[in-house]
Amino acid sequence: MLRLLLTKYWVLAHLLVMAGTLCFTPSPTAFFAIWAAASLILMALALPPGRKGETFWMARARVAMRLRSDVVVWGGLLAVAWAGIGLLNGPRAWAYSAELKRWIYALPPMAFLPSSIELGLGTGFWAGLTAGLAGAAAIRCALPRSQRLWALLGLGCLTGLLALGSLVAGLVTGAAPALAWLGGPFDAGVLWFLLLCTGMGVAAEAFLEGHWKTLAWAQAVVVANGMGLAAFAPAELLGVAALVLVVYLCFAMVAVRGGGRYPHSLWHCVMLLPALFAAGLGLALAPERALWVPEQWAAQLESFFTQWSLRADLALKVMGAEPMLGGGPQALDFVGRLFVKGSRAWALWRAGGTGVPCDLLKLLSERGLMGSLFLLLPGAAMLGKCLMQWVEFHQGVRRHYSIRYIFVFAGCAIGVMGVLLASLIGTPLHTPAVLCAFLIVCATLSGWMPQLR
């Protein structure tokens, strides 16, 4: 009993505390990231949850062996170290180059390593990356499948509390919250969309397997995150969420009719009403806004793509100046104006701020080709493993595979693809809470894929 109390849920609880702190902290510090990541890995090594028939020492040996052999762990260490060096290698002075006959930022103290123009820039991204990769390593190497399910539900409950708190704040103040600590309404909407999709996947799987407690928690996640998404997300993200919701509702109707459980009317209410209630109540409590005005949408799209093309071109020019190491965190804020040419471009630059509306272009301009490769490696390893498992499933004899939890996989995969698509027109993955949640969901994906019996 004592062993069960000390080992079974400690890693899961530590993971959720770390993720919740990132969700509710405006500016996570480097000290917090180091403490959270190191303590989580040490907790996984010292007090790992055991499997059935496994002794405490066998569980510790299993987790230690998996940590030593997991490519995500070593790729994550490389990514965290490379990005961390960039935080400390600076500042870079503003100086005049006689050879180039223009003002430039001088070389950093260590010219052959990544750098920052000003010390401390990019700390939030580094904190989200460090905590997210530590959580991914703990999930892949220590948590059993049942606890991975509760990790998703716990994360969904935390983001749901964040959404409900924002709704209450909006009702009290009479104005929509700025959601600045989450990167703004778009990044917050992407976070809620990710957990909404995972909640709907868990709810569908729990209903088909008859796990009513899990179904109740999953529907609570759907309601809370759906309300936040409907109330605060931009119209374009809300349209994508509506399509996903329609597909889920159609599937729920078919699943209830094919499940053989009576009365059907009760289960239709259980499966359909929470999602519809979340969407309706979120829109009802939302601040007044026009969701579908063709003229307004046309003007907004034209303005967005004009700004996007300008800033994409500037980001590529900033990367071209230092292609391998990049210009450092927020490089476009400092260097971008040096490449602006023409009165129209200057007007657009002043009107739109200094951000880069694309995660990949922001990564390339700030980290260069080498840094981008190191930072993308852990995520590519997690998603690449899922792709290889899917290819093996299609090439093998399918009757030898168990497809249990396939709907959890579908919900998580839709959420992950939605985040990746959103990263093409925004920078949600540079927000610490979104990045941490994204890496945690990616780490759970391989556990829901078809498994050999």
Rosetta blueprint (number, residue, H / E / L):
1 M L
2 L H
3 R H
4 L H
5 L H
6 L H
7 T H
8 K L
9 Y L
10 W H
11 V H
12 L H
13 A H
14 H H
15 L H
16 L H
17 V H
18 M H
19 A H
20 G H
21 T H
22 L H
23 C H
24 F H
25 T L
26 P L
27 S L
28 P L
29 T L
30 A H
31 F H
32 F H
33 A H
34 I H
35 W H
36 A H
37 A H
38 A H
39 S H
40 L H
41 I H
42 L H
43 M H
44 A H
45 L H
46 A H
47 L L
48 P L
49 P L
50 G L
51 R L
52 K L
53 G L
54 E L
55 T L
56 F H
57 W H
58 M H
59 A H
60 R H
61 A H
62 R H
63 V H
64 A H
65 M H
66 R H
67 L H
68 R H
69 S H
70 D L
71 V H
72 V H
73 V H
74 W H
75 G H
76 G H
77 L H
78 L H
79 A H
80 V H
81 A H
82 W H
83 A H
84 G H
85 I H
86 G H
87 L H
88 L H
89 N L
90 G L
91 P L
92 R L
93 A L
94 W E
95 A E
96 Y E
97 S E
98 A L
99 E L
100 L L
101 K L
102 R E
103 W E
104 I E
105 Y E
106 A L
107 L L
108 P L
109 P L
110 M L
111 A L
112 F L
113 L L
114 P L
115 S L
116 S L
117 I L
118 E L
119 L L
120 G L
121 L L
122 G L
123 T H
124 G H
125 F H
126 W H
127 A H
128 G H
129 L H
130 T H
131 A H
132 G H
133 L H
134 A H
135 G H
136 A H
137 A H
138 A H
139 I H
140 R H
141 C H
142 A L
143 L L
144 P L
145 R H
146 S H
147 Q H
148 R H
149 L H
150 W H
151 A H
152 L H
153 L H
154 G H
155 L H
156 G H
157 C H
158 L H
159 T H
160 G H
161 L H
162 L H
163 A H
164 L H
165 G H
166 S H
167 L H
168 V H
169 A H
170 G H
171 L H
172 V H
173 T H
174 G L
175 A L
176 A L
177 P L
178 A L
179 L L
180 A H
181 W H
182 L H
183 G L
184 G L
185 P H
186 F H
187 D H
188 A H
189 G H
190 V H
191 L H
192 W H
193 F H
194 L H
195 L H
196 L H
197 C H
198 T H
199 G H
200 M H
201 G H
202 V H
203 A H
204 A H
205 E H
206 A H
207 F H
208 L H
209 E H
210 G L
211 H L
212 W H
213 K H
214 T H
215 L H
216 A H
217 W H
218 A H
219 Q H
220 A H
221 V H
222 V H
223 V H
224 A H
225 N H
226 G H
227 M H
228 G H
229 L H
230 A H
231 A H
232 F H
233 A L
234 P L
235 A H
236 E H
237 L H
238 L H
239 G H
240 V H
241 A H
242 A H
243 L H
244 V H
245 L H
246 V H
247 V H
248 Y H
249 L H
250 C H
251 F H
252 A H
253 M H
254 V H
255 A H
256 V H
257 R H
258 G H
259 G L
260 G L
261 R L
262 Y L
263 P L
264 H H
265 S H
266 L H
267 W H
268 H H
269 C H
270 V H
271 M H
272 L H
273 L H
274 P H
275 A H
276 L H
277 F H
278 A H
279 A H
280 G H
281 L H
282 G H
283 L H
284 A H
285 L H
286 A L
287 P L
288 E L
289 R L
290 A L
291 L L
292 W L
293 V L
294 P H
295 E H
296 Q H
297 W H
298 A H
299 A H
300 Q H
301 L H
302 E H
303 S H
304 F H
305 F H
306 T H
307 Q H
308 W H
309 S H
310 L H
311 R H
312 A H
313 D H
314 L H
315 A H
316 L H
317 K H
318 V H
319 M H
320 G H
321 A H
322 E L
323 P L
324 M L
325 L L
326 G L
327 G L
328 G L
329 P L
330 Q L
331 A H
332 L H
333 D H
334 F H
335 V H
336 G H
337 R H
338 L H
339 F H
340 V L
341 K L
342 G L
343 S H
344 R H
345 A H
346 W H
347 A H
348 L H
349 W H
350 R H
351 A H
352 G H
353 G L
354 T L
355 G L
356 V L
357 P L
358 C L
359 D H
360 L H
361 L H
362 K H
363 L H
364 L H
365 S H
366 E H
367 R H
368 G H
369 L H
370 M H
371 G H
372 S H
373 L H
374 F H
375 L H
376 L H
377 L H
378 P H
379 G H
380 A H
381 A H
382 M H
383 L H
384 G H
385 K H
386 C H
387 L H
388 M H
389 Q H
390 W H
391 V H
392 E H
393 F H
394 H H
395 Q H
396 G L
397 V L
398 R H
399 R H
400 H H
401 Y E
402 S E
403 I L
404 R L
405 Y L
406 I H
407 F H
408 V H
409 F H
410 A H
411 G H
412 C H
413 A H
414 I H
415 G H
416 V H
417 M H
418 G H
419 V H
420 L H
421 L H
422 A H
423 S L
424 L L
425 I L
426 G L
427 T L
428 P H
429 L H
430 H H
431 T L
432 P H
433 A H
434 V H
435 L H
436 C H
437 A H
438 F H
439 L H
440 I H
441 V H
442 C H
443 A H
444 T H
445 L H
446 S H
447 G H
448 W H
449 M L
450 P L
451 Q E
452 L E
453 R L
